[in-house]
Amino acid sequence: MNIETGLLQPGQARCPAESTQEIIARDARPAPAWAASESYEYLGSQDITKDRYTEASFAHAEFEKLWTRTWQVACREDQIAEVGDYQVYDIGPYSFVVVRSDDDEIKAHFNACLHRGTKLKPSASEGFALNIKCPFHGWTWNLDGSLKEVPEKWDFSHFTSGKTCLPEAKVARLGGFVWINMDPDSPSLEDYLGEEALAHLKAWKLEDRYIYLHVQKSYPANWKLTMEAFMEAYHVGDTHPQVAPANGDVNSQYDIYGDHVDRFISTLGVVSPKLAGKYSEQDIIENFTMGDSSAMGGGKPQLKEGERARQVMADMFRGMFEKATNTDLSAFSDTELLDTYSYTFFPNLFLFPGISLPMIYRFRPDARDHRRTIYEVMFMRPKPLTGPVPENASVEVLADHQSFAEAKGMDPGFGHILDQDTDNLYAQQEGLEASAKPGITLGDYQEIRVRHFEQAVDKYIAMDAKLPDWTRLQRG
């Protein structure tokens, strides 16, 4: 499809088809205010330099300037529900023991003994502990980070006379998540996200959900490159041709909110504008793939004359999801049930607050290889109305050669979609390494999230190094 831009200013061009908001406006159950809004801003058309993806020195600068200043999700609150429960969050060379130290207190201690630096808890571990004890020489801290015991204390009077608490990062709780920030001078999480994005996140009530599937896989591509593979629907036609008959890809909506949050809305239950007239409403039903397929019951309805696939799917999913998950979805609009709402929370979190695609993505750079990324996919469900709330799923780590479709509980069709996304990364990383061109070119509208994200990266890289100062990170 060729788009004639005429005398339009940069950033004004849009797909000449029904817009996302026009599609949503036709739904029987209207969208909430956070969904029925637009917030696009033209951010320029310059190429993005490729050194950020290919140079180890750039990754080193990120560890010193970006990761030490930004708010990151470490875990879910209910993953550390009881006093003594802990999760270890690793980000590059940094590691934290995130522990519930009291009924209403959560701490994020730097995961290193103050004696000779041994990790107090293994990376990526979780569990329960009465205290935090070094496995090397037995130095022990209370859950709140205060020093409890030093074996042969008589030999360390020079240490015990000074500060002895474990250094800790700032902690905030929002949406059922535990967020941490290494910078004691950082803005509050609320100020960091901004008023509008904060209102969106609070409206989703993600604290009322739990994680039923958690899968992790590593990729030989830079963490930013890996994230950007999921920031636009421009790639759907060639990378995921099987979903185009049921996905409004090129007329997706893109929005930005301040420095640290952006989103796209991609409508489902409609045919791609590139395929208009080639597929019937029944074809849309037959080609629909969703992230949480367990509520589908294995069947797809036959449409009656005059019925819209999108509306039939919304009505059907509402009943099926309520029955399968013992939840009440009457307060959710049709667009929340069906559509892909993808929000990026800088630097490394994606939240998908919908019902049919209820996901969390988290991306973390490999501390030892700037060309490698740890990628996590988590699926959420509403907590049931009655009975016990299922425990959050433990992570299943896939090997490089494994497909996402092999993960236990993963919908095979959606696992294949994730494979298609990530398979592109091999060629993109190698292509950038080989390219004579010094940068990448982005679309003004469809790839605005990539530009917005990289402008935030550049803002932090331009700052002076901010390495953790343990004398300021000790409380007491």
Long-range contacts (C-beta under 8 A, 24 or more apart in sequence): 1-250, 1-273, 1-274, 9-42, 10-42, 10-45, 10-444, 11-40, 11-42, 11-43, 11-444, 11-445, 11-448, 12-42, 13-444, 13-445, 14-251, 14-445, 15-250, 15-251, 15-273, 17-250, 17-251, 17-273, 17-276, 18-248, 18-251, 18-270, 18-273, 19-251, 19-253, 20-248, 20-251, 20-252, 20-253, 20-265, 20-266, 20-267, 21-253, 23-248, 23-251, 23-267, 23-270, 23-310, 24-265, 24-267, 24-334, 24-335, 24-339, 26-308, 27-310, 27-311, 27-314, 27-333, 27-334, 27-335, 28-311, 28-314, 28-315, 28-334, 29-314, 29-332, 29-333, 29-334, 30-333, 31-333, 31-334, 31-335, 31-336, 32-203, 32-333, 32-336, 34-199, 34-200, 34-203, 35-265, 35-333, 35-335, 35-336, 35-341, 37-255, 38-253, 38-255, 39-196, 39-255, 39-256, 39-257, 40-253, 40-254, 40-255, 40-256, 40-445, 40-448, 41-256, 41-448, 42-444, 43-256, 43-448, 43-451, 43-452, 43-455, 44-451, 45-442, 45-444, 47-438, 47-439, 47-440, 47-441, 47-442, 48-439, 48-440, 48-442, 48-450, 48-451, 48-454, 49-438, 49-439, 50-432, 50-435, 50-437, 50-438, 50-439, 50-440, 52-222, 52-224, 52-454, 52-457, 53-222, 53-224, 53-225, 53-429, 53-432, 54-222, 54-371, 54-432, 54-433, 55-370, 56-370, 58-370, 58-461, 59-222, 59-365, 59-370, 61-461, 61-465, 62-92, 62-365, 62-457, 62-460, 62-461, 63-92, 63-93, 63-94, 63-365, 63-367, 64-465, 64-466, 64-467, 65-460, 65-461, 65-463, 65-464, 65-465, 65-466, 66-347, 66-457, 66-460, 66-461, 67-91, 67-92, 67-94, 67-182, 67-347, 68-94, 68-182, 68-183, 68-466, 68-467, 68-468, 69-181, 69-182, 69-183, 69-186, 69-460, 69-463, 69-466, 70-181, 70-186, 70-192, 70-260, 70-346, 70-347, 70-460, 71-172, 71-179, 71-180, 71-181, 71-186, 71-189, 71-192, 71-193, 71-345, 72-179, 72-180, 72-181, 72-347, 72-348, 72-349, 73-177, 73-178, 73-179, 73-345, 73-349, 73-360, 73-362, 74-98, 74-108, 74-177, 74-178, 74-179, 74-180, 75-177, 75-178, 76-176, 76-177, 76-178, 76-210, 76-211, 76-392, 77-106, 77-173, 77-176, 77-177, 77-178, 77-207, 78-176, 78-210, 78-389, 78-392, 79-126, 79-392, 80-106, 80-178, 82-128, 83-143, 84-128, 84-129, 84-130, 84-143, 85-126, 85-127, 85-128, 86-121, 86-126, 86-127, 86-128, 86-129, 87-125, 87-126, 88-121, 88-122, 88-123, 88-124, 88-125, 88-126, 89-180, 90-123, 90-124, 90-364, 91-364, 91-365, 92-364, 92-365, 92-366, 92-367, 93-367, 94-182, 94-468, 95-119, 95-123, 96-169, 96-180, 97-121, 97-132, 98-171, 98-178, 98-180, 99-129, 99-132, 99-143, 100-143, 101-142, 101-143, 101-144, 101-145, 102-143, 102-144, 105-144, 106-171, 106-173, 106-178, 107-143, 107-144, 107-145, 107-168, 107-171, 108-168, 108-169, 108-170, 108-171, 108-178, 108-180, 109-141, 109-145, 109-166, 109-167, 109-168, 110-166, 110-167, 110-168, 110-169, 110-468, 110-470, 110-473, 113-137, 113-139, 114-139, 114-159, 114-164, 114-166, 115-139, 115-150, 124-395, 126-394, 132-166, 141-165, 141-166, 145-474, 145-475, 145-476, 146-476, 163-471, 163-474, 165-474, 165-475, 165-476, 166-474, 167-468, 167-470, 167-473, 167-474, 168-473, 168-474, 168-475, 169-473, 174-201, 174-202, 175-201, 175-202, 175-204, 175-205, 175-206, 175-207, 175-351, 176-206, 176-207, 176-208, 176-209, 177-206, 182-468, 182-473, 183-466, 184-472, 184-473, 192-260, 193-258, 193-260, 193-261, 193-345, 194-257, 194-258, 194-259, 194-260, 194-261, 196-257, 196-258, 197-257, 197-258, 197-260, 197-261, 197-343, 197-345, 200-257, 200-343, 201-343, 201-351, 204-351, 204-353, 206-351, 206-353, 206-380, 208-382, 208-383, 209-358, 209-380, 209-381, 209-382, 209-383, 210-380, 210-381, 210-383, 210-389, 210-390, 210-391, 210-392, 211-360, 211-378, 211-379, 211-380, 211-392, 211-393, 212-379, 212-380, 212-381, 212-390, 212-393, 212-409, 213-377, 213-378, 213-379, 213-393, 213-407, 213-409, 213-410, 214-376, 214-377, 214-378, 214-379, 214-392, 214-393, 214-394, 214-395, 214-396, 215-376, 215-377, 215-378, 215-395, 215-396, 215-398, 215-404, 215-407, 215-410, 216-374, 216-375, 216-376, 216-377, 216-395, 216-396, 216-397, 216-398, 217-375, 217-397, 217-398, 217-400, 217-402, 217-404, 217-422, 218-366, 218-372, 218-373, 218-374, 218-375, 218-400, 219-372, 219-373, 219-375, 219-400, 219-422, 219-425, 219-426, 220-371, 220-372, 220-400, 220-425, 220-426, 220-429, 221-371, 221-372, 221-373, 221-425, 221-426, 221-428, 221-429, 222-365, 222-370, 222-371, 222-373, 222-429, 223-348, 223-363, 223-364, 223-365, 223-366, 223-373, 224-453, 224-454, 224-457, 225-373, 225-425, 225-428, 225-429, 225-432, 226-363, 226-373, 226-375, 226-422, 226-425, 227-344, 227-348, 227-350, 227-361, 227-363, 227-453, 228-449, 228-450, 228-453, 229-421, 229-422, 229-424, 229-425, 229-428, 230-342, 230-350, 230-361, 230-421, 231-262, 231-264, 231-342, 231-344, 231-447, 231-449, 231-450, 231-453, 232-264, 232-443, 232-446, 232-447, 232-449, 232-450, 233-264, 233-266, 233-446, 234-443, 234-446, 234-447, 235-421, 235-424, 236-272, 237-272, 237-274, 239-420, 239-421, 239-424, 240-417, 240-420, 240-421, 242-287, 242-289, 243-287, 243-289, 243-417, 244-271, 244-272, 244-274, 244-275, 245-271, 245-272, 245-275, 245-278, 245-279, 245-283, 245-284, 245-286, 245-287, 246-270, 246-271, 246-284, 246-285, 246-287, 246-288, 246-289, 246-309, 247-272, 248-272, 248-273, 249-273, 249-274, 250-274, 250-446, 252-446, 254-445, 254-446, 254-448, 254-449, 256-448, 256-449, 256-452, 259-346, 259-456, 259-459, 260-345, 260-346, 260-456, 261-343, 261-344, 261-345, 261-346, 262-343, 262-344, 262-448, 262-449, 262-452, 262-453, 263-341, 263-342, 263-343, 263-344, 263-449, 264-340, 264-342, 264-449, 265-335, 265-339, 265-340, 265-341, 265-342, 266-339, 266-340, 266-342, 267-310, 267-335, 267-338, 267-339, 267-340, 268-310, 268-313, 268-338, 268-339, 268-340, 268-356, 269-308, 269-309, 269-310, 269-311, 269-313, 269-314, 269-338, 270-309, 270-310, 281-307, 281-308, 281-309, 282-309, 284-309, 284-310, 285-309, 285-312, 285-313, 288-313, 289-411, 289-413, 289-414, 289-417, 290-356, 290-357, 290-411, 290-414, 291-352, 291-356, 291-357, 291-358, 291-359, 291-379, 291-411, 291-414, 292-321, 292-355, 292-356, 292-357, 292-358, 292-379, 292-381, 292-411, 293-411, 293-413, 293-414, 294-324, 294-411, 295-320, 295-321, 295-323, 295-324, 295-325, 296-320, 297-324, 310-334, 310-338, 313-338, 314-338, 317-355, 317-356, 321-355, 321-356, 325-381, 325-382, 325-384, 326-384, 326-385, 326-386, 326-387, 327-381, 327-382, 327-383, 327-384, 327-385, 328-385, 329-355, 329-382, 344-449, 344-453, 346-453, 346-456, 347-456, 347-457, 355-382, 371-429, 375-422, 377-404, 377-418
